Amino acid sequence: MKTYRKELYFNVPSRRGLVNITSTVQQAVQESGIKEGIVLVNAMHITASVFINDDESGLHHDYEVWLEKLAPEKPYSQYKHNGFEDNADAHLKRTVMGREVVVAITKGLLDFGPWEQIFYFEFDGKRNKRVLIKIIGE
């Protein structure tokens, strides 16, 4: 069995942003040389998420609206966490969207269902963040 590790780096210029990282993850699979196995992709920060869904702009807008209803950014005073920082909503949004995804690798390719793509979702941007890609297989 082989393993491969790679980090991706992000600095989203706004507070929130969505980045399709599917091709970057597929490139890491190719770099690894692993043909059969699994890939784990996880956000290394508590205010960002990695998830799988459709790459459709209307859906991306719907996520933003839905998450803002669940955990509104303002007023900042509504959260006990907000003292030195104003990102309590980002922590809650990450909890809803999840930390990581695991995808099967078959014949050297990400083994997706129809329309599935991998996304990095930033909830507290304007600073450096990381995503870990860990590939295990043969």
C-alpha positions in Angstrom: 0.0 0.0 0.0 1.2 3.5 -0.8 0.3 6.9 0.7 0.6 10.4 -0.7 0.1 13.8 1.0 -0.3 17.2 -0.4 -1.5 20.6 1.0 -3.5 23.2 -0.9 -3.3 26.8 0.1 -6.0 29.4 0.0 -6.5 33.1 0.7 -10.0 34.0 -0.2 -10.2 37.8 -0.6 -13.7 38.1 0.9 -15.2 36.8 4.1 -16.9 33.9 2.3 -16.1 32.2 -0.9 -16.5 28.9 -2.7 -13.7 27.2 -4.8 -14.1 24.1 -7.0 -11.1 22.0 -6.2 -12.0 18.9 -8.1 -9.4 19.2 -10.8 -6.7 19.9 -8.2 -7.6 16.8 -6.3 -7.6 14.7 -9.5 -4.2 16.1 -10.3 -2.9 15.0 -6.8 -4.3 11.5 -7.5 -2.3 11.4 -10.8 0.8 12.7 -9.0 0.4 9.9 -6.4 0.4 7.1 -9.0 -2.3 5.4 -7.0 -4.8 3.6 -9.2 -7.1 2.0 -6.6 -7.8 3.5 -3.2 -9.3 6.4 -1.5 -8.6 10.1 -1.2 -9.4 12.2 1.9 -9.7 15.9 1.4 -10.2 18.0 4.6 -10.1 21.6 5.6 -7.3 22.3 8.1 -9.2 25.2 9.7 -12.3 25.3 11.9 -13.9 28.1 9.8 -13.7 26.4 6.4 -15.4 23.3 4.9 -14.8 20.7 2.1 -17.9 19.1 0.7 -19.3 17.4 -2.4 -22.2 18.7 -4.5 -23.2 20.1 -7.9 -21.2 22.9 -9.5 -24.2 25.1 -10.2 -24.2 28.8 -9.4 -27.9 29.0 -8.3 -27.1 26.2 -5.8 -24.0 28.1 -4.6 -26.2 31.2 -4.0 -28.8 29.0 -2.2 -26.1 27.7 0.2 -25.1 31.2 1.1 -28.7 32.3 1.8 -29.5 29.1 3.7 -26.4 29.3 5.8 -26.9 32.9 6.6 -30.4 32.1 7.8 -29.0 29.3 10.1 -26.1 31.3 11.5 -26.3 35.0 10.5 -23.0 36.9 10.6 -24.5 39.9 12.3 -25.1 41.2 14.8 -21.8 40.0 16.1 -23.1 40.5 19.7 -25.5 37.6 19.4 -22.6 35.1 19.9 -20.7 34.5 23.1 -17.7 33.4 21.1 -17.3 36.8 19.5 -14.9 38.7 21.7 -11.5 38.9 20.1 -12.8 37.8 16.8 -16.1 38.2 15.0 -16.3 34.7 13.4 -18.7 32.6 15.5 -21.0 32.3 12.5 -18.1 30.8 10.5 -17.6 28.1 13.1 -21.3 27.2 13.0 -21.5 27.2 9.2 -18.5 24.9 9.0 -20.2 22.5 11.4 -23.2 22.3 9.1 -21.2 21.9 5.9 -18.7 19.4 7.3 -14.9 19.1 7.6 -14.0 16.6 4.9 -14.9 14.3 2.1 -13.6 10.8 1.1 -13.8 9.7 -2.5 -13.0 6.3 -4.0 -10.2 6.1 -6.6 -10.9 3.7 -9.5 -8.4 3.2 -12.4 -6.6 6.4 -11.3 -9.7 8.6 -11.4 -12.0 10.1 -8.8 -15.0 7.7 -8.7 -18.0 10.2 -8.6 -21.7 10.0 -9.2 -23.3 12.3 -11.8 -22.6 16.0 -11.2 -20.4 15.5 -8.1 -17.6 17.9 -7.6 -15.4 18.8 -4.6 -15.6 22.3 -3.1 -13.6 24.4 -0.6 -16.0 26.7 1.2 -14.5 29.6 3.2 -16.5 31.2 5.9 -13.9 33.5 7.5 -11.6 34.5 4.7 -9.0 37.2 4.1 -6.2 35.1 5.6 -4.1 32.0 4.7 -5.8 28.6 5.0 -4.9 25.0 4.1 -6.6 21.9 2.8 -5.0 18.5 3.3 -5.2 15.8 0.6 -4.3 12.3 1.8 -4.3 9.4 -0.7 -4.1 5.8 0.3 -4.1 2.8 -2.1 -2.1 0.9 -4.6 
